[in-house]
Amino acid sequence: MRGFPTIIVLAPDGLERDRTVGFDGDSDHFLATVTEWADNQNTLLSYLKRWREDSTDVEWNYRIAKRYGDRGQSDLAGRFFKYVKMLDPDDKLGYLQEAEFNLSLGELHNDANPAPLTEFLTTVDNADWQYQGYQALATFYEEKKEFENAIAVYRQALQKLPDSTSLLNGCAWMIHWHKLQTHFAWGIELAEHAVALAPGDAGILDTLAWLYFDVGQIEKAAETMSQALKFDPKSSYLKENLATMQNELKKQKP
């Protein structure tokens, strides 16, 4: 999302019908959605009106939960996902697992309780939820400086998603950034695998270069950072990194 404003669609009486939060890159879909909302079709306001007519309708509870989630209002989304879970315990409409996933994320973010999400991830086979869930857990532990727990989460995640370049790079960067020396070798292994999967990704090459630098392979680090710069030649960040490594290399040469 780059510089796209929130657009709030109002009804004639001034009530908010709905709002956009960010932009997914699909301009046609974005325009169609806003146009639809201008006619009060598929808006949060219209969903809430239907819900007030029958608050026991699982479908409307689910749609409202999803819309609040899309808007980043996790507390309100959680309220309606709880209704979904309560109203359809036998999962007749197929929303139960998604409700449990979102509620477990809410427990993590709002109550600092990782247990529900940890348990959920032992049974789920949805790759998107696995990625989101493991990334959320790893970030949670990293922010608490519980790095060994974060490493354990990444290991579990990569057993299920071994070719996720985002997870590979995320873990490798964490190892570099926090100077987790006992894991440097594994971090290099992860970053090298990520580079093999996405050889033109400057960000991953940057991670790998810094890990080489961390273990004293300065020449290899500079070569790798130079490769990163080839894929993003305008990056002042990468240029500064390369200069740092080249200066260190000069210090080492007699």
N, C-alpha and C positions, 0 to 999 in steps of 0.2 A: 504494500500500500504506500503510495507516494503522493502526498499532497492532496488527496481527495477529501473534500469536506463532508461532514455529516449533513445529510439532507433530511429535514423534518417536514413531513407532509401533514398539513392541518385540514380539519373539516371546516365547513363554513362557520360553525359556531366557535371555532378556535381550539377545539379539542385535537390533541395529537392522534392522527391515524396510525402512523408508523414512522420509522426513521431508518436511514441507511447508516451502517457503521463500517467504514472502509470500502474497499473496491477490490474485487477478485480478478480484475483484468478483462472480464467479458463485458464490453461496453454495450452490446446489443441486449444482453440479459439485464444489465443494470437499468437501461432506459426503459425496457419493457416492464420491469418491476415498478419503477417510479410511476410510470403511466398507469399501470394497474391500480396502484395505491391512490392515485388522484381520483379514480372512479370508486374508491373504497372497496376494492376487491382484494381479498386475501391479505387484509391488513390486521395488525394486532388488535386494533379497535374493534373490527368486525368479529374477530375470534372471541374476544372477551364478551361481546354482546351475546353471541351464541352460547358461550359458557354460562352466562348468568341465567339463560333460559333453561339450561340443564347442566349443572355442574358435575353430574355423574357420568357424562359422556366421555369415554376414554379418548376418543379421537381429538376432541377439542382441547382436552387437557394436554395431550401430546403436542398438538400444533402450537399451543401457547408456550409450552416449555421450550420447544425448539426455537421459537421466535425470540424469546427472552435470551436464550443461549447465544443466538446469532448477534444479539445486541450487546453481548457482554455483561448481561445482568444475571449473574450466576445464582444469586440468592433467590430471585424470583423464578428462575428456571428450575431450581431445585424444589421449590414449593410445588410446582405443577408436575414435575417428575415423580414426586412422592405420591401425588394423587393417581398418576398412571399406575404406579406399582401397587397401590392400595386397591384401586378399582378393577384391576385385571391381573390378579395374582397367578392365574393359570396361563397367562400370556396368549390369550386367544387372538390378539391383534398383532403380536410379534414385537411389542415395544419394550418388554420387560428388561431385557439385557441392556438396551441402550439407556433406559432409566437408571438401572443399577450402576452403569458406568459413570454417568453424569453425577449421580449422587455420591459415588465414591471419590470423584474428582473434587466435589464440593467439600467433602470431609477433609481432604488433604489441604485445600487452599484456604478454607474458612476456619477449620478447627485444628489444623496442624496434626491431623490424624492420618498416618499413612496406611494403617492396617486394612481398612476396607478395600482400597485400591490394590494393595499388595495381594489380598485374597482374590479379588476379581481377576487379576491378571494370570492367576494360576489355571484358570478354566477357559478364558476367552480365546477364540481363534480368529477374531477379526483383526487383520493386520493394521488397519488404521487406529483402532482402539489400543492395540498393543503398543504401537509407536507413541501415540499421545500419552498413554498411561505411564510407560517406562520413562519417557522423557520428563514427564511431570515429577515422577518419583526421584529421578536422578538429580533434577534441578533442586528439588526440595532438600535433599541431603547435602548437596553441594553448598547451598546457601546457609545451611546449618553448620557447615565445615565438618560434616561427618563423611569424610572422603572415602573411607573404606566401604561404608554403606552405599555411597554413590557408585563406586567401582563394582560392587556386587550387583547392583541394579543393572548397570550396563552389561555385565557378563550375562545375566539372565536374558536381557533384551536381545543381545547379539546371538544367543543360541536360537532364538525364534526368528530374528530378522538379520541374518548374517551379512546381507548385502545392502543394508541401509546406510548409504553414505552419510546421511545426517547424523545417525547414531555413532557411526565409526568416527567421524570427524569431531562430534561433540565430546565424546569420551577422550579422544586423543588430545584435544585442546584443553580440556580440564586438567589432564595429567601435566601438560606443559605449563599452564597458567599458574597452577598451585604448586608446581615443582614437586610432584609426587615421585621422587627419585626411584623408589622401588618398583615403579610401574613404567619407567621410561621405555624399557625394551618392548613391553606390550603396546604402549602408545605408538611407537614407531611401526610396529606390526599392523596396528589398526589403520594408521594413516597411509601406509604403503598399500594396503588392501583398498582403501578408499580411492587412492590415486589410480590404481589399476581399473577400478570401476568407473571413475570419472576423471580421465587424464587431463581434461582441459579446465578443471575447476581450480581457479587461482587461490581460493580460500583454503582448500584442502592442501594444496602444495605449500601454502604459507605455514599451515600447522606442521606439516612434515618437516619443513626446513627448520622451524624452531626446535623441534624435538631432536633433530640431528645436532643442532647448536647446543642443546642442553647436555648431550652426551660427549661433546668435544669434537664432533666430526664437522669442523668449521668449513672446510672446503666443500664437503658434500652439502652442507647447509646453504652455502652461498650459491652453489650450482642449482639447487632446488628452488631457492628464492628467485633466482634469475629466470627459471622456467615459469614461475608464477607470474612474473612481471611481463613475460611474453604474451600471456593470455589476458592481462589487464595492464597494458602499457601506460595508462594515464594515472594509475594509482600512486598517489604521493606516499601513502602508507607503505606500500610494497617497496617503493624506491628508498625510503628511509630504512626499512628493514635490511635491504640488500647492502646499503652503505654501511650499516652497523656491522654486518657480517664480513664484508670486505675489509673494513678497518681492523677487525679482530684477526682476520687472516694475515694481514700485513704485520701485525704485532708478533705473530708466531714465526714468521719467516726470518731467517738470519740476515 
